[in-house]
Amino acid sequence: MTLALPAPARSLSHGWRVRLNLAAVLSAVCLAALQLDPLLGSRAILLFLGCGGLLLLSNFQHNIQGLLRFWFVLLLPLYCLASTLWSEAPSESFRGAIQLWLTVIIAVTIAVRVPPRSALRGIFIVMFLTMIASVLFGRVRADIGAWVGIFGSKNAFASAVSVFLLASLATLGDRAGSALERCAGLAGLLLALPLIVLAQSAGAIIVVLPGAALILAVLLLRWFAPAHRVVLAAAVLMLGAALALVAAAYWNEIMRLVLASSGKDVTLTGRTELWAVALEFIGQRPLFGMGYRAFWLHGFAPAEALWAQFGIGSRSGFNFHNTYLSNAVEIGIVGVALQVALLATALLHTLRWSWRAPGAANAFFAGYLIMVLCSSAVEVQVFYQFSFQSVVVLLALVYAIRAGGQARRPR
């Protein structure tokens, strides 16, 4: 059974439809504010909080019930808030934790107010606008000729293009969508393919492939009966196991080929050096870390040294390029365990949702989660405040759990 809000009965007033549309619009604006942050600046955060607050208040009792049902999602910001007690920078940890809490509350509210297909539609529109803005107002790095669009780096632009590619692919394969929507999905796919090449990010291309493959696999499941899906899944698992064995046997050769084709050195453009520094700090405070958002601060000597070493003149927008190591430095192994639990729960429930009722929405969220997990080893993806990636991951988690609950109800 697919996850969808019940269709309004004929006896319901027209006002109900207006309120439902308002929730979808407010949710889309929230997502747009986070994604278009490079253009909007500080106004993006105000727009996100303002629209998120209106969404929360528009049906307050229902939204509070949703937050209470998914209370476990709030454990992570609560732990980050608790890190203020041992943080090297208590005021920064306190402020960051409150901001993360607001981000999580708004994400859960979007998920309990807007159906999954509407969320996919909103993400697709937001990413399409982002790509248009990047083409019209973006820039190109003069040194290597890579596109960075409206973002500060080619990696950030490539990450956004990857999301756009997955959303376009899912929209194109949405049988419930109109012909216009599917044409828009095709146009988005044709735009995303050259843009991801122009970004010159081999990592983005590598991690988007399994996400796109999973979307195609979920969409393909619609054509098979449940019994036939078991056979198909077994064949895919056997093929995956065979490929894993080949990759393990020729790992060094594969890595040399990837590095040579992408123009990277054996340090992955300095990432291994950053990881060594991160492991050193984790070893000093392994369980609870230094405090949420308490490392990359102006005036903190280790952060200043890394900014100088890697030529980060702005002294911002830099990290350890590994989700788990970077977050372990700040919130320790305990905090990272909470994050891994949320990611694993989101992935497992989304895969089960996709298996039971394959469709465009769960195909997109499954593909997105796979892409996030694949890229988490070389980039910091989740969880931090006012993060588009974190919001989408939480949407997938809530949608998948709600779908499982509806599937278990008696018909």
Helices and strands as residue ranges (DSSP letters): H 14-35, H 37-40, H 42-58, H 60-69, G 71-74, H 75-82, G 83-85, H 90-113, H 116-137, E 139-140, E 147-149, H 154-172, H 179-198, H 202-221, H 226-249, H 251-262, H 271-284, H 301-309, H 323-356, H 360-375, H 388-408
